[in-house]
Amino acid sequence: MFLTQCCKDVCNPAVSDTIHNYGVKTLNGTQYIPFSHYAGSYVLIVNVATF
């Protein structure tokens, strides 16, 4: 139930893009992986950046 409600909320209505329009490079930088490959799947994205 939480996940269903969470996915319907809009965090910032000024942003019209979705996560599927972006991607990341692998740790060694040799491949680009678009998030669109994961469309329809559950994905957990964790920000582990430090300052």
C-alpha positions as CSV (number, residue, x, y, z in Angstrom):
1,M,0.0,0.0,0.0
2,F,2.8,2.5,0.8
3,L,4.6,1.8,-2.4
4,T,1.4,2.4,-4.5
5,Q,0.7,5.7,-2.8
6,C,4.4,6.7,-3.0
7,C,4.5,6.2,-6.8
8,K,1.5,8.4,-7.3
9,D,2.9,11.5,-5.5
10,V,4.7,14.2,-7.5
11,C,7.8,15.5,-5.7
12,N,8.3,18.6,-7.8
13,P,5.6,19.5,-10.4
14,A,8.0,21.8,-12.2
15,V,10.0,18.8,-13.4
16,S,8.5,17.0,-16.3
17,D,11.2,14.3,-16.9
18,T,11.2,10.8,-15.5
19,I,14.1,8.8,-14.2
20,H,13.9,6.8,-17.4
21,N,15.4,9.7,-19.3
22,Y,18.7,9.4,-17.4
23,G,21.4,6.8,-16.8
24,V,24.7,6.2,-15.1
25,K,28.2,4.9,-15.9
26,T,29.5,1.8,-14.3
27,L,32.1,2.1,-11.6
28,N,35.0,1.7,-14.0
29,G,33.4,4.1,-16.5
30,T,33.3,1.7,-19.4
31,Q,29.6,1.3,-19.9
32,Y,26.6,3.6,-19.8
33,I,23.4,2.0,-18.4
34,P,20.2,3.9,-19.1
35,F,17.5,3.7,-16.4
36,S,15.0,2.9,-19.1
37,H,16.3,-0.7,-19.0
38,Y,14.6,-1.0,-15.7
39,A,11.2,0.3,-16.7
40,G,8.5,-1.8,-15.1
41,S,10.8,-3.1,-12.4
42,Y,11.2,-2.1,-8.8
43,V,14.5,-0.2,-8.3
44,L,16.0,1.2,-5.1
45,I,18.3,4.1,-5.7
46,V,20.5,5.1,-2.7
47,N,22.6,8.2,-2.6
48,V,25.8,7.3,-0.8
49,A,27.7,10.5,-1.6
50,T,29.6,12.1,1.3
51,F,31.1,15.6,1.6
